Amino acid sequence: MLEMIRPFADAFVACSGQEGMPQPLVNSKGVIVDYNRYYPSPEMHQQAAEKLVPTCKAMLESRSG
């Protein structure tokens, strides 16, 4: 699938992992009431952002100059 859309993309950044999973879900008293096993955890969002930053910066620099 990636090869099919490659001509339409400027860059590709891969990120996968399970950091922070399962994520405890706590109530207002700090008691764990359930676990998130589906949606990306805050740690996974942070990891994705860190991987995207260099590519985003390079794209912005190439378009401003």
Short mmCIF file of the C-alpha atoms (twelve columns), coordinates in Angstrom:
data_MODEL
# 
_entry.id   MODEL 
# 
loop_
_atom_site.group_PDB 
_atom_site.id 
_atom_site.type_symbol 
_atom_site.label_atom_id 
_atom_site.label_alt_id 
_atom_site.label_comp_id 
_atom_site.label_asym_id 
_atom_site.label_seq_id 
_atom_site.Cartn_x 
_atom_site.Cartn_y 
_atom_site.Cartn_z 
_atom_site.pdbx_PDB_model_num 
ATOM 1  C CA . MET A 1  0.000   0.000  0.000  1 
ATOM 2  C CA . LEU A 2  2.841   2.412  0.807  1 
ATOM 3  C CA . GLU A 3  4.314   1.912  -2.644 1 
ATOM 4  C CA . MET A 4  0.956   2.854  -4.177 1 
ATOM 5  C CA . ILE A 5  0.757   6.204  -2.383 1 
ATOM 6  C CA . ARG A 6  4.485   7.022  -2.450 1 
ATOM 7  C CA . PRO A 7  4.161   9.255  -5.561 1 
ATOM 8  C CA . PHE A 8  1.697   11.447 -3.657 1 
ATOM 9  C CA . ALA A 9  3.780   11.871 -0.490 1 
ATOM 10 C CA . ASP A 10 6.673   14.151 0.380  1 
ATOM 11 C CA . ALA A 11 7.908   12.028 3.279  1 
ATOM 12 C CA . PHE A 12 7.245   8.930  5.363  1 
ATOM 13 C CA . VAL A 13 7.773   8.570  9.105  1 
ATOM 14 C CA . ALA A 14 7.266   5.194  10.763 1 
ATOM 15 C CA . CYS A 15 6.461   4.830  14.438 1 
ATOM 16 C CA . SER A 16 5.213   1.826  16.331 1 
ATOM 17 C CA . GLY A 17 5.409   0.590  19.866 1 
ATOM 18 C CA . GLN A 18 3.548   -0.264 23.021 1 
ATOM 19 C CA . GLU A 19 5.008   2.228  25.498 1 
ATOM 20 C CA . GLY A 20 2.615   3.043  28.310 1 
ATOM 21 C CA . MET A 21 0.219   0.236  27.446 1 
ATOM 22 C CA . PRO A 22 -2.057  -0.774 28.942 1 
ATOM 23 C CA . GLN A 23 -2.677  2.749  30.220 1 
ATOM 24 C CA . PRO A 24 -4.358  2.929  33.641 1 
ATOM 25 C CA . LEU A 25 -7.481  5.095  33.659 1 
ATOM 26 C CA . VAL A 26 -8.043  6.770  37.009 1 
ATOM 27 C CA . ASN A 27 -11.016 8.561  38.511 1 
ATOM 28 C CA . SER A 28 -10.895 11.948 40.252 1 
ATOM 29 C CA . LYS A 29 -9.699  10.237 43.442 1 
ATOM 30 C CA . GLY A 30 -6.735  8.608  41.688 1 
ATOM 31 C CA . VAL A 31 -8.226  5.113  41.817 1 
ATOM 32 C CA . ILE A 32 -7.668  2.920  38.763 1 
ATOM 33 C CA . VAL A 33 -11.087 2.170  37.307 1 
ATOM 34 C CA . ASP A 34 -10.096 0.568  33.990 1 
ATOM 35 C CA . TYR A 35 -7.295  0.219  31.453 1 
ATOM 36 C CA . ASN A 36 -6.973  1.658  27.975 1 
ATOM 37 C CA . ARG A 37 -5.817  -1.169 25.742 1 
ATOM 38 C CA . TYR A 38 -6.877  0.369  22.421 1 
ATOM 39 C CA . TYR A 39 -6.044  4.056  21.986 1 
ATOM 40 C CA . PRO A 40 -2.446  5.324  21.862 1 
ATOM 41 C CA . SER A 41 -1.040  6.194  25.279 1 
ATOM 42 C CA . PRO A 42 0.464   9.607  26.103 1 
ATOM 43 C CA . GLU A 43 3.904   7.995  25.811 1 
ATOM 44 C CA . MET A 44 3.083   6.753  22.321 1 
ATOM 45 C CA . HIS A 45 1.940   10.254 21.291 1 
ATOM 46 C CA . GLN A 46 5.199   11.690 22.618 1 
ATOM 47 C CA . GLN A 47 7.237   9.121  20.699 1 
ATOM 48 C CA . ALA A 48 5.347   9.888  17.482 1 
ATOM 49 C CA . ALA A 49 5.843   13.636 17.933 1 
ATOM 50 C CA . GLU A 50 9.588   13.198 18.485 1 
ATOM 51 C CA . LYS A 51 9.883   11.151 15.302 1 
ATOM 52 C CA . LEU A 52 7.839   13.662 13.275 1 
ATOM 53 C CA . VAL A 53 9.726   16.808 14.336 1 
ATOM 54 C CA . PRO A 54 12.835  16.392 12.133 1 
ATOM 55 C CA . THR A 55 10.787  15.628 9.018  1 
ATOM 56 C CA . CYS A 56 8.368   18.495 9.656  1 
ATOM 57 C CA . LYS A 57 11.238  20.934 10.236 1 
ATOM 58 C CA . ALA A 58 12.982  19.824 7.042  1 
ATOM 59 C CA . MET A 59 9.782   20.242 5.038  1 
ATOM 60 C CA . LEU A 60 9.155   23.716 6.449  1 
ATOM 61 C CA . GLU A 61 12.735  24.798 5.793  1 
ATOM 62 C CA . SER A 62 12.665  23.527 2.216  1 
ATOM 63 C CA . ARG A 63 9.466   25.456 1.469  1 
ATOM 64 C CA . SER A 64 10.538  28.726 3.065  1 
ATOM 65 C CA . GLY A 65 13.825  29.065 1.207  1 
# 
